Amino acid sequence: MKELLQVFNYIQKYHEDNFDVLYLTLEFLLFTQNKSQSNMFLSQKNKEKALEDFKAYLESLGLEPFGFHLDLNYKKILKSLHDFKIQALSLGEFIQAITMQKTILKLYEYATSLEVNALVCGILDVKKGESVYNPCCGLGSWLLQLNVYSKDCAFYGMDINPKAIRIVKALALLLEFKTCSLSIGDIFSEPFTTEFKFDKVFCHPPLLNHLNIKAPKESQLAPYSKTALEIPFIDYSLMRFKKKAVFIVRTALLNKGVGERLCEYLLDHGLLESIIELPDNIFPYKAESYSLFVISHANKRCLLLDVSSFYLKEGKYHKLINLEEILDLYFSKQNTQYSNFVEYEKIKGTNPRSYKEQSDAQILLGELLESAYRGVRIASRRDSDLVSCYDFGIKDFSMYGFSDTFCDSTLKTNSAQLKTLKIKPFDVLLSMRGVTPKVAIIGKEAENKIVLANAGILVLRFKDSKVAKALYFYFLSKAGREILKRFYLSHNERVSEKEIKTLELPKSFLDSLVTYNTNFKKLCEYGESIARDVESAKALLGF
């Protein structure tokens, strides 16, 4: 990818239009794949003749050649790309870099991120020999990801921008896509209904207010709403899919009034298979929330899947993560903390999101707490009455089980603040910072001591010690660590005592208290065994 970016940046010095710059970069890359032609080209001393040869070769591939500027050092470009190995992944990363990351180039409207494309490919599960249609295909970013999943499908793409289509043609040649049919045109100039249909369809509709498209007489979604810009594209595509279709739409399309007719139509015809809510801020310069609509035939239930917390902050934007987990949730069609598999009757006439939020109510951590506070530094006055205290930091957290060792003894001013801030048995402690916070639970050794948590530690005091032990075990488990990780990431890796109270726990948490407490006891036994082994190892080493 690095070589492609360098070539792209170099060509920019001689050509202003970024579509032309990208196309030229791909032209040079195609040219280098024919080593004999490339070597002849490098030996050519006449630049004008070289340009003619360059165009002639691209025409032989069925491309519309775009000639490079005569001042451009084409030999330098060919040499830098000579050993470049063409792979869908590296090409995809290159397109991602110049569209999603270098937004100053203003190409982001013509591409979808690698991660979203990969998720769509996983959902569509394209088989060998199936036909796939991608209206509004833009620069062909989805074609790159589709190539990873199924190179043996028949790809059909259309876009109104001729410069975008020629780029897709170049990418298809580079990927050696077996069947790829591309056309320039306005999808709405075609007949609304057609006998020719495609097995799978993917559409990321452009949000263009100026289109002002009128619904055909045959449309059951007429009239189109000016605020629901995606509906004409969905309406058109519904006439062209046979098995499954995926659309990227604004989540607001679910709101009553905006997309009410669309949701009603999809439910009445058994077409709505799933609504997958995506994280915010994953598309450049798009402030709205987005979802995937998954459309297929003969459905009676809809999977409502919320993966809005599945992201990492990457620069100014968010990056979709945990694709395998999302696909597992999608294909399993089960009720989990992220998903509800709902009968159509329960969501007809309502916003499906409101049902999800109502039925998938979580337990707020704050409801289980007696109090929560953060550790602070307490200064001592020389002329005051001093008492012995212990500072407790993250380094004192035991790996598994109760933290009962307090080593750092200090003298502090005897005050009511000490009694307020001292940690007690069964307090659960969390580090305030970090991607995955450290966790500890305090043992009974702290009962008759004044132990103070260092600054940077949250102290959680629960109403019930059984809940405290259960939550400590849960936070160390795989599921709990994932919830904590996402929560901390969503708060920029720093959580206060006020924010931690809003952490949502699975509804089933309280139903599993007995199991968690049994497992907590076993974990403590393992922890004690590990601690003994560590001490034995230290003694053996002479510590």
C-alpha positions in Angstrom: 0.0 0.0 0.0 2.9 2.4 0.8 4.1 2.3 -2.8 0.6 3.1 -4.2 0.2 6.0 -1.8 3.6 7.4 -2.9 2.7 7.1 -6.6 -0.7 8.7 -5.9 0.9 11.6 -4.1 3.5 12.0 -6.9 0.9 12.0 -9.7 -1.1 14.7 -7.8 1.7 17.2 -8.6 0.8 16.9 -12.3 -3.0 16.3 -12.3 -5.6 18.1 -10.2 -8.6 15.9 -10.5 -8.3 13.1 -7.8 -10.4 10.7 -9.9 -7.9 11.1 -12.7 -5.0 10.7 -10.2 -6.4 7.4 -8.8 -7.2 6.1 -12.3 -3.6 6.9 -13.5 -2.2 5.1 -10.4 -4.2 2.0 -11.3 -3.2 2.3 -15.0 0.5 2.3 -14.1 -0.1 -0.7 -11.8 -1.8 -2.6 -14.5 1.0 -1.8 -16.9 3.6 -3.2 -14.6 1.9 -6.6 -14.5 3.0 -7.2 -18.1 6.8 -7.3 -17.5 7.9 -7.5 -21.1 5.7 -4.5 -22.0 6.9 -2.6 -19.0 10.6 -3.3 -19.8 10.1 -2.1 -23.3 8.4 1.0 -22.0 11.3 1.8 -19.7 13.8 1.6 -22.6 11.7 4.0 -24.7 13.4 7.3 -24.9 10.7 9.2 -26.8 8.1 10.4 -24.3 5.4 11.0 -26.9 5.9 7.5 -28.3 5.9 6.1 -24.8 2.6 7.8 -24.2 1.2 6.3 -27.4 2.4 2.8 -26.3 0.9 3.3 -22.9 -2.5 4.2 -24.3 -2.4 1.3 -26.9 -1.8 -1.3 -24.2 -4.6 -0.1 -22.0 -7.0 -0.1 -24.9 -6.0 -3.7 -25.6 -7.3 -4.4 -22.1 -10.6 -2.8 -22.8 -9.9 0.3 -20.8 -10.5 3.9 -21.8 -6.9 5.3 -21.4 -6.1 8.5 -19.7 -2.8 9.9 -20.8 -0.3 11.1 -18.2 1.3 14.5 -18.3 4.5 14.6 -20.3 6.5 16.2 -17.5 5.6 13.2 -15.2 8.6 10.8 -14.6 6.8 7.6 -15.7 10.0 5.5 -15.4 10.2 6.4 -11.8 6.6 5.2 -11.2 7.1 2.0 -13.1 10.3 1.1 -11.2 8.6 1.8 -7.8 5.6 -0.5 -8.7 7.7 -3.1 -10.5 7.7 -5.7 -7.6 4.3 -4.7 -6.2 2.2 -7.9 -5.6 -1.5 -7.3 -6.3 -3.7 -8.4 -3.5 -7.3 -7.4 -2.7 -6.3 -6.6 0.8 -3.6 -4.1 -0.1 -5.7 -2.5 -2.8 -8.6 -2.2 -0.3 -6.3 -0.6 2.3 -5.1 1.9 -0.4 -8.7 2.8 -1.4 -9.5 3.1 2.3 -6.6 5.5 2.9 -7.5 7.9 0.1 -11.2 7.9 0.8 -11.9 7.3 4.5 -8.7 8.7 5.9 -7.6 11.4 3.5 -11.0 13.1 3.5 -9.5 16.3 2.1 -9.4 14.5 -1.3 -13.3 14.4 -1.2 -13.6 10.9 -2.4 -15.3 9.5 0.7 -18.8 9.9 -0.9 -17.8 7.2 -3.5 -16.6 4.5 -1.1 -17.6 2.5 2.0 -15.2 1.5 4.7 -13.4 -1.9 4.6 -15.0 -3.1 7.8 -18.6 -2.3 6.7 -17.9 -3.9 3.3 -16.6 -7.0 5.0 -19.7 -7.2 7.2 -22.0 -6.9 4.2 -20.1 -9.6 2.4 -20.4 -11.9 5.4 -24.2 -11.3 5.7 -24.8 -11.8 2.0 -22.7 -15.0 2.0 -22.2 -15.0 -1.8 -21.9 -18.4 -3.3 -20.0 -19.6 -6.4 -21.9 -18.7 -9.6 -24.4 -16.3 -7.9 -25.1 -12.9 -9.5 -24.4 -9.8 -7.4 -25.7 -6.3 -8.1 -24.2 -3.1 -6.7 -26.1 0.0 -7.8 -24.3 3.3 -7.0 -21.1 1.3 -6.9 -18.9 4.4 -6.7 -15.1 3.5 -6.8 -15.8 -0.2 -6.3 -14.7 -0.4 -2.7 -17.2 -3.3 -2.2 -15.9 -5.1 -5.2 -12.5 -5.3 -3.5 -14.0 -6.9 -0.4 -16.3 -9.2 -2.4 -13.2 -10.5 -4.2 -11.9 -11.8 -0.9 -15.1 -13.7 -0.2 -16.1 -15.0 -3.7 -14.1 -14.4 -6.8 -16.4 -16.8 -8.7 -19.6 -14.7 -8.6 -20.9 -12.5 -11.4 -20.6 -8.9 -10.4 -22.8 -6.1 -11.9 -22.2 -2.5 -11.0 -23.7 0.8 -12.1 -22.9 4.4 -11.3 -23.8 7.7 -12.8 -20.2 9.0 -12.6 -18.2 7.8 -15.7 -14.9 8.5 -13.9 -15.9 6.2 -11.0 -16.9 3.4 -13.4 -13.5 3.4 -15.2 -11.8 3.1 -11.9 -13.9 0.1 -11.0 -13.0 -1.5 -14.4 -9.3 -1.0 -13.6 -9.8 -2.6 -10.2 -11.7 -5.6 -11.7 -8.8 -6.2 -14.2 -6.2 -6.0 -11.4 -8.2 -8.5 -9.3 -8.8 -10.7 -12.4 -12.5 -10.9 -11.6 -14.0 -13.6 -13.8 -17.4 -12.0 -14.5 -17.7 -8.2 -14.1 -20.2 -6.1 -16.0 -20.1 -2.4 -15.3 -22.3 0.4 -16.8 -22.6 4.1 -16.6 -26.1 5.4 -16.0 -28.9 6.7 -13.8 -30.6 3.7 -12.2 -33.9 5.6 -12.3 -33.8 5.9 -16.0 -34.3 2.2 -16.3 -37.7 0.4 -16.2 -39.0 0.2 -12.6 -39.9 -3.5 -12.9 -37.8 -6.0 -14.7 -37.8 -9.8 -15.2 -34.0 -9.8 -14.9 -33.0 -10.1 -11.2 -29.9 -10.7 -9.2 -29.3 -13.2 -6.5 -27.8 -10.7 -4.0 -27.9 -6.9 -3.9 -25.9 -4.3 -1.9 -26.7 -0.6 -2.1 -25.3 2.3 -0.1 -27.6 5.1 -1.4 -26.2 8.6 -1.9 -28.1 11.2 0.2 -28.8 13.8 -2.5 -31.5 16.3 -1.8 -31.5 17.7 -5.4 -32.6 14.4 -7.0 -36.3 15.0 -6.2 -37.3 11.6 -7.6 -41.0 10.8 -8.2 -42.2 7.3 -7.5 -43.3 5.3 -10.6 -47.0 4.4 -10.8 -46.1 0.7 -10.1 -44.5 1.6 -6.8 -46.2 0.5 -3.6 -44.0 3.0 -1.6 -45.4 6.1 -3.5 -45.3 9.0 -2.9 -41.6 9.3 -1.8 -40.8 11.5 1.1 -38.3 14.3 0.7 -36.8 13.5 4.1 -36.4 9.8 3.3 -33.8 10.0 0.6 -32.9 6.3 0.6 -36.4 5.0 -0.2 -36.2 5.5 -4.0 -33.0 3.4 -4.1 -34.5 0.7 -1.9 -37.7 0.7 -3.9 -35.7 0.3 -7.2 -33.5 -2.4 -5.7 -36.5 -4.4 -4.3 -37.5 -5.1 -7.8 -34.1 -6.6 -8.6 -33.1 -9.1 -5.9 -34.0 -12.8 -5.7 -32.5 -14.0 -2.5 -31.1 -11.3 -0.2 -30.3 -7.5 -0.2 -28.5 -5.2 2.2 -28.9 -1.5 2.4 -27.0 1.1 4.4 -29.6 3.6 5.7 -29.9 6.3 8.3 -31.4 4.9 11.5 -33.9 7.8 11.5 -35.6 6.0 8.6 -37.3 3.9 11.4 -38.9 6.9 12.9 -42.7 7.2 12.7 -43.7 9.3 9.7 -40.3 9.3 7.9 -40.0 5.6 6.8 -43.3 4.4 8.2 -44.7 3.3 4.8 -41.4 1.5 4.1 -41.4 -0.5 7.3 -45.1 -1.3 6.9 -44.5 -2.6 3.3 -41.4 -4.7 4.3 -43.3 -6.3 7.2 -46.5 -6.9 5.2 -44.5 -8.7 2.6 -42.2 -10.7 4.9 -39.2 -8.9 3.6 -37.5 -7.5 6.7 -35.0 -10.0 8.0 -32.8 -7.8 10.2 -32.0 -4.3 11.3 -28.4 -3.9 12.5 -27.6 -0.6 14.2 -24.0 0.5 13.5 -21.7 2.7 15.6 -22.0 6.4 15.2 -19.3 8.4 13.3 -18.1 5.6 11.0 -18.7 7.5 7.8 -16.8 10.8 7.3 -18.8 14.0 7.7 -22.0 12.0 8.5 -23.5 13.1 11.8 -26.5 10.8 11.6 -26.7 7.3 13.0 -26.7 4.5 10.4 -28.1 0.9 10.2 -28.1 -2.0 7.9 -31.4 -3.2 6.5 -31.2 -6.9 5.6 -33.9 -7.9 3.2 -35.0 -11.4 2.2 -38.1 -13.4 1.5 -40.7 -15.3 3.6 -39.7 -13.8 7.0 -42.1 -13.8 10.0 -39.6 -12.5 12.6 -37.0 -9.8 12.5 -33.6 -9.8 14.2 -33.0 -6.4 15.9 -29.2 -6.2 16.4 -27.5 -3.3 18.1 -23.7 -3.2 17.6 -23.4 0.5 18.1 -20.8 -0.1 20.9 -18.6 -2.3 18.6 -16.0 0.3 17.6 -12.6 1.7 18.2 -11.7 5.4 17.9 -9.3 5.8 15.0 -8.4 9.5 14.3 -11.5 11.6 14.0 -13.7 8.7 13.2 -14.8 5.3 14.6 -13.8 1.9 13.2 -16.3 -1.0 13.3 -14.8 -4.0 15.2 -15.7 -7.5 16.3 -17.0 -8.5 12.8 -16.9 -12.2 13.7 -19.1 -11.7 16.7 -21.6 -9.6 14.8 -21.9 -12.3 12.1 -22.3 -15.0 14.8 -25.1 -12.9 16.3 -26.7 -12.4 12.9 -26.7 -16.0 11.8 -27.6 -17.4 15.3 -30.9 -15.4 15.3 -31.1 -15.5 19.1 -32.0 -13.2 22.0 -28.8 -11.8 23.6 -27.7 -8.6 25.3 -27.2 -7.2 21.8 -30.0 -8.8 19.8 -33.7 -9.6 19.9 -35.4 -12.0 17.5 -38.9 -10.6 17.4 -42.2 -11.7 15.9 -43.5 -9.2 13.3 -46.7 -8.7 15.3 -44.8 -7.1 18.1 -43.1 -4.4 16.0 -45.9 -3.6 13.5 -47.0 0.0 13.7 -44.1 0.9 16.0 -40.5 2.0 15.7 -38.7 -1.4 16.0 -35.9 0.3 18.1 -38.4 1.2 20.8 -39.3 -2.4 21.2 -35.7 -3.4 21.4 -35.0 -0.8 24.0 -38.0 -1.8 26.0 -37.6 -5.6 25.9 -33.8 -5.6 26.2 -33.7 -3.5 29.4 -30.4 -3.6 31.2 -29.5 -3.4 34.8 -27.7 -0.2 35.7 -24.7 -0.7 37.9 -25.7 2.3 40.0 -28.9 0.4 41.1 -26.7 -2.2 42.9 -24.4 0.3 44.6 -24.5 1.7 48.1 -21.9 4.3 47.0 -19.1 4.9 44.5 -16.1 7.3 45.0 -12.6 7.8 43.6 -9.4 7.6 45.6 -7.7 10.9 46.5 -4.4 12.0 47.9 -4.7 13.2 51.5 -2.0 15.6 52.7 -0.8 15.5 56.3 -0.2 18.5 58.6 2.9 18.4 60.7 1.3 19.7 63.9 -1.7 17.4 63.8 -2.6 14.1 65.4 -1.4 11.4 63.0 -2.6 7.8 62.5 -1.2 4.8 60.7 -2.8 4.2 57.2 -2.0 2.1 54.2 -1.9 3.4 50.6 -3.5 0.9 48.2 -2.6 1.1 44.5 -3.1 -0.9 41.3 0.2 -2.8 42.0 -1.5 -4.2 45.1 -4.4 -5.8 43.2 -4.3 -9.6 43.5 -4.5 -11.5 40.3 -7.5 -13.7 41.4 -9.5 -13.5 44.5 -9.4 -11.1 47.6 -6.7 -8.5 47.8 -5.6 -8.8 51.4 -2.0 -7.5 51.4 -1.3 -3.9 52.4 2.3 -3.0 52.4 2.7 0.8 52.1 2.2 2.1 55.6 2.1 5.9 56.1 1.0 8.5 58.6 -1.8 10.8 57.9 -3.8 13.4 59.7 -6.5 11.8 61.9 -9.8 13.2 60.4 -13.3 12.3 59.5 -12.2 12.1 55.9 -10.1 9.0 56.6 -13.2 7.2 57.9 -15.2 8.3 54.8 -12.6 7.3 52.3 -11.2 4.0 53.8 -12.0 0.9 51.8 -13.9 -1.9 53.3 -14.2 -5.7 52.8 -16.1 -6.6 49.6 -15.4 -3.2 48.0 -14.7 -3.7 44.3 -12.0 -1.5 42.9 -11.4 -0.5 39.3 -8.7 1.5 37.6 -10.2 4.7 36.2 -8.1 4.7 33.1 -7.2 2.1 30.4 -8.7 0.2 27.6 -9.4 -2.8 29.8 -9.4 -1.7 33.5 -7.8 -3.6 36.3 -10.1 -5.1 38.9 -9.8 -6.0 42.6 -12.0 -7.1 45.5 -11.0 -6.2 49.1 -10.8 -9.0 51.7 -11.6 -9.0 55.4 -8.0 -8.0 56.4 -9.0 -4.4 55.6 -11.7 -4.4 58.3 -9.6 -3.1 61.2 -7.2 -1.0 59.1 -7.4 2.3 57.5 -6.6 1.5 53.8 -6.9 4.3 51.3 -7.3 3.8 47.6 -4.8 5.8 45.5 -5.9 8.5 43.1 -6.9 6.9 39.8 -8.9 4.1 41.5 -12.7 3.9 41.6 -14.2 2.3 44.8 -17.5 0.5 44.3 -19.4 -0.4 47.5 -22.4 -2.7 47.0 -25.5 -3.2 49.0 -24.9 -7.0 49.1 -21.6 -8.8 49.4 -22.9 -11.6 47.2 -23.4 -9.1 44.4 -19.9 -7.7 44.9 -18.3 -11.2 44.6 -20.5 -12.0 41.6 -19.6 -8.7 39.9 -15.9 -9.2 40.5 -16.0 -12.6 38.9 -18.1 -11.2 36.0 -15.7 -8.4 35.4 -12.8 -10.9 35.1 -14.8 -13.2 32.8 -14.5 -12.9 29.0 -18.0 -11.4 28.6 -17.6 -8.9 31.5 -14.2 -7.8 30.3 -15.7 -7.1 26.8 -18.5 -5.0 28.4 -16.0 -3.0 30.5 -13.7 -2.6 27.5 -16.4 -1.1 25.3 -17.7 1.1 28.1 -14.2 2.6 28.8 -13.5 3.0 25.1 -16.8 4.9 24.7 -15.7 7.3 27.5 -12.2 7.9 26.0 -10.6 5.4 28.3 -11.3 7.3 31.4 -14.3 6.7 33.7 -15.5 8.7 36.8 -17.6 7.6 39.7 -20.6 9.3 38.1 -20.2 7.6 34.7 -19.5 4.1 36.1 -23.1 4.1 37.6 -24.5 4.2 34.0 -22.7 0.9 33.1 -25.3 -1.5 31.8 -25.2 -5.2 32.9 -27.0 -8.0 31.2 -30.6 -8.6 32.5 -29.6 -12.1 33.4 -26.8 -11.0 35.8 -28.9 -11.1 39.0 -30.4 -14.5 38.0 -26.9 -16.0 38.0 -25.7 -14.8 41.4 -25.5 -18.3 42.9 -23.4 -19.5 39.9 -21.1 -16.5 40.0 -20.5 -16.9 43.8 -19.7 -20.6 43.4 -17.3 -19.7 40.6 -15.8 -16.8 42.7 -15.0 -19.3 45.5 -13.2 -21.6 43.0 -11.3 -18.6 41.5 -10.1 -17.6 45.0 -8.8 -21.2 45.5 -6.9 -21.0 42.2 -5.6 -17.5 43.3 -4.3 -18.8 46.6 -2.6 -21.7 44.9 -0.9 -19.4 42.4 0.2 -17.1 45.2 1.9 -20.0 47.1 3.6 -21.1 43.9 4.9 -17.6 43.3 6.3 -17.4 46.9 8.0 -20.8 46.4 9.6 -19.6 43.2 10.9 -16.5 44.9 12.3 -18.5 47.8 14.1 -20.8 45.3 15.5 -17.7 43.5 16.7 -16.3 46.8 14.3 -13.4 47.1 
